[in-house]
């Protein structure tokens, strides 16, 4: 259940990034007066992030080891957003860059749900419910 909730949140996150972020972030960036190499690198990174988010969401729905590894990566991404937000804007950065909520929430839900469903956790639950 937690994994599916995390996958749903990841799908929403990917959709927001691709649809809202396109207009809110990417288009203003592309219309800025950055140098062509910097502009091109940012544009390519935007699409790399989109692919990473979409692939992660798909793997979250599938579950398994790759989903757990990507969930941990999403938590690292969340920590990066917190750090950048605080560094650049102080406490207001947590509001200005709310991506940490979606990334950290998705990653935490998938990791927590995966741990509950892992064979080791299931084995421990079966042993403890078997009694003496």
C-alpha positions as CSV (number, residue, x, y, z in Angstrom):
1,X,0.0,0.0,0.0
2,X,2.8,2.5,0.9
3,X,4.7,1.6,-2.2
4,X,1.7,2.3,-4.4
5,X,1.0,5.6,-2.6
6,X,4.7,6.5,-3.2
7,X,4.4,5.5,-6.8
8,X,1.2,7.6,-7.2
9,X,3.0,10.6,-5.6
10,X,6.0,10.1,-7.9
11,X,3.7,10.0,-10.9
12,X,2.1,13.2,-9.8
13,X,5.5,14.7,-9.2
14,X,6.6,13.7,-12.7
15,X,3.5,15.2,-14.2
16,X,3.9,18.5,-12.3
17,X,7.6,18.7,-13.4
18,X,6.7,18.0,-17.1
19,X,3.6,20.2,-17.4
20,X,3.8,23.0,-14.8
21,X,7.6,23.2,-14.7
22,X,7.8,23.5,-18.5
23,X,6.0,26.8,-18.3
24,X,7.1,27.9,-14.8
25,X,10.8,27.1,-15.1
26,X,12.0,25.8,-18.5
27,X,10.5,28.4,-20.7
28,X,11.7,31.4,-18.6
29,X,15.1,29.7,-18.6
30,X,15.2,29.3,-22.3
31,X,14.2,32.9,-22.9
32,X,17.0,34.2,-20.6
33,X,20.2,35.7,-21.9
34,X,22.5,32.9,-20.7
35,X,25.3,31.9,-23.0
36,X,24.4,29.1,-25.5
37,X,26.5,26.4,-23.9
38,X,25.0,27.1,-20.5
39,X,21.5,27.3,-21.9
40,X,22.0,24.1,-23.8
41,X,23.3,22.3,-20.8
42,X,20.4,23.4,-18.6
43,X,17.9,22.4,-21.3
44,X,19.4,19.0,-21.7
45,X,19.5,18.5,-17.9
46,X,15.8,19.4,-17.7
47,X,15.0,16.6,-20.1
48,X,17.3,14.2,-18.3
49,X,15.5,15.0,-15.1
50,X,12.1,14.4,-16.8
51,X,13.3,10.9,-18.0
52,X,14.7,10.1,-14.5
53,X,11.5,11.0,-12.8
54,X,9.3,9.1,-15.3
55,X,11.6,6.0,-15.1
56,X,11.6,6.1,-11.3
57,X,7.8,6.4,-11.1
58,X,7.5,3.4,-13.4
59,X,9.9,1.4,-11.3
60,X,8.1,2.4,-8.1
61,X,4.9,0.9,-9.6
62,X,6.8,-2.3,-10.4
63,X,8.6,-2.5,-7.0
64,X,11.7,-4.5,-6.3
65,X,15.4,-3.7,-5.7
66,X,15.6,-1.0,-8.4
67,X,12.6,0.8,-6.9
68,X,14.3,0.8,-3.5
69,X,17.5,2.2,-5.0
70,X,15.7,4.9,-6.9
71,X,13.6,5.7,-3.8
72,X,16.9,6.3,-1.9
73,X,18.1,8.5,-4.7
74,X,14.8,10.6,-4.5
75,X,15.5,11.1,-0.8
76,X,19.0,12.4,-1.7
77,X,17.4,14.7,-4.3
78,X,15.1,16.0,-1.6
79,X,18.0,16.7,0.7
80,X,19.7,18.6,-2.1
81,X,16.6,20.8,-2.6
82,X,16.5,21.5,1.2
83,X,20.2,22.4,1.2
84,X,20.0,24.6,-1.9
85,X,16.7,26.3,-0.6
86,X,18.2,27.0,2.8
87,X,21.5,28.2,1.4
88,X,20.0,30.5,-1.2
89,X,16.9,31.8,0.5
90,X,17.0,30.9,4.2
91,X,13.9,29.3,5.7
92,X,11.8,30.8,2.9
93,X,13.7,28.4,0.6
94,X,11.7,25.5,1.9
95,X,8.6,27.2,0.5
96,X,10.2,28.6,-2.7
97,X,11.6,25.2,-3.6
98,X,8.9,22.7,-2.5
99,X,10.2,19.9,-4.6
100,X,11.8,18.3,-1.5
101,X,8.3,17.5,-0.2
102,X,7.4,15.5,-3.3
103,X,10.8,13.9,-3.8
104,X,11.3,13.0,-0.1
105,X,7.7,11.9,0.3
106,X,7.7,9.6,-2.7
107,X,11.1,8.1,-1.8
108,X,10.2,7.6,1.9
109,X,6.9,6.0,1.1
110,X,8.4,3.6,-1.4
111,X,11.3,2.7,1.0
112,X,9.0,2.2,3.9
113,X,6.6,0.1,1.9
114,X,9.4,-2.0,0.4
115,X,10.8,-2.8,3.8
116,X,7.4,-4.0,5.0
117,X,7.1,-6.2,2.0
118,X,10.7,-7.5,1.8
119,X,11.2,-11.3,2.2
120,X,13.3,-10.7,5.3
121,X,10.5,-8.6,7.0
122,X,7.9,-11.2,6.0
123,X,10.1,-14.0,7.5
124,X,10.4,-12.1,10.7
125,X,6.7,-11.4,10.9
126,X,5.9,-15.1,10.2
127,X,8.3,-16.2,12.9
128,X,7.0,-13.8,15.5
129,X,3.3,-14.7,14.8
130,X,4.0,-18.5,14.9
131,X,4.5,-18.5,18.6
132,X,6.5,-21.0,20.7
